[in-house]
Amino acid sequence: MRAHPADNVGVVVQPEGLRAGAEPVDAPRLVEDVPLAHKVSLTPLAAGDPVRRYNEVIGYAAQDLPAGSWVREELLEMPTAPPLDTLERATRPASKLEPLEGYTFEGYRHADGSVGTKNILGLTTTVQCVAPTVAHAVTRIRQELLPRFPNVDDVTALTHSYGCGVAINAPDAPIPIRSIGNLGLNPNFGGAPLVVSLGCEKMQPDRLYPAEALTNGLLPVVGGAPTVLRLQENAGFQATVAAILEFAEKRLAELDRRRRVTCPAADLVVGLQCGGSDALSGITANPAVGFAADLLVRAGATVMFSEVTEVRDAVHLLTPRCATPEIADALIREMRWYDEYLARGGADRSANTSPGNKRGGLANIVEKALGSTAKSGTSALSFVTTHGERAPRRAGLGFAATPASDFVCGTQQLAAGMNLHVFTTGRGTPYGLVLCPVVKVSTNTPLAERWPDLIDLDAGPIATGAKSIEDVGWELFQLMLDVASGRKQTWSDRWRLHNDLAPFNPGPVT
Ligand code: CA
């Protein structure tokens, strides 16, 4: 399968791979065995020739290669990343897509207009020191209280490794602080957060939710100011747990009275991500997600893609798509910040690809990024948010800066206000999040068949031609509405496969 007619490599889509001597349609006879998802040269390549996939240069041939060769990682020299100071800015934004009306889901609406797809009691923590105490309280709440409140989906503690022993005034400290604060304001929580604090930690509760920000309406807090409970002011462990349970019982009674109401699809805030990608990601699952992203944009929703290191090498395709030069500047600012962050750690964007990516046929980060950004569909980029910042609602397509690490990206998208997550994977991961449903889409059918109790939707039939990108895109869109409504459960929710929250901390630990 060729991603673009101008490409000089194609990808093997046969689940069992192809043997030497095979003669695939519209491709030369293979000179060696090539596994599933790996690349084949469609023309002879001389050393130094550009290798094109998605009509972009993904590398240069490191040696002469006859047509029908297996073009793998070590045979490609990686191109440099697109320079950030010469990019086209907002030169070719897509014209506004035709509105899509009449699609709804059943959600929990808040006073500020935001909508939850779950009804969860959340306990925020300022510091890791209190995490086991709060976890103990959550276990008891789940066992002793939750069964009496059938309209509440769950109770969870927002625990993390931040809060103390960190340089709290370092230039990058606002990133984890803002992320943890905004996590507590995710629309899948009902009501203002209960903040459990130790007392002596560096990240005091008023750093999470400054009093003035709560009263001037800048923070979309639902139901008033947060309640703060400090362990060092309580009489020991059992008294603290009792105080948390007392708060929880009152709040659960309030949450139990909430009911789902019919909301337009515009109220979805969908975060897109990929993890354990392979070379089929960019021709099956990610384009189908891109098609569904366009449907969401047409319906008036917010859709965000993220993962800076997987966007960096495709940024020259994205800055022209920005709605305004200012949005392009913000996108470039996020790329530059991350280049410098990686350089401080003695790394660059090539550190992204994993051994599994490479076994899945992805030669380098350039090829991975070109496939990854297919998730963004075709619409104009209407906003860019920085790490841990809340995304605007009903705002169309945007880029929310996050690392590409699955659990960090998911955590940061939750901080941005995500109420539904779509995750594509080629190698497979049981990944899930407690705060919002995660719809997992496989790039290939062998994975979906091997993991029938983990994969929610198979985009593999696109590779064989049994389904089109549009078919799978519509299927995914309908599945998103069903999952957001609580009518269908994702596999990760069914098994309670919920990864730890991992807010992004780029700053120093003391
Ligand atoms: Ca990822």
Residues whose N, C-alpha, C, O or C-beta is under 5 A from the ligand:
A	BS01	CA	C274 G275 A404 S405 D406
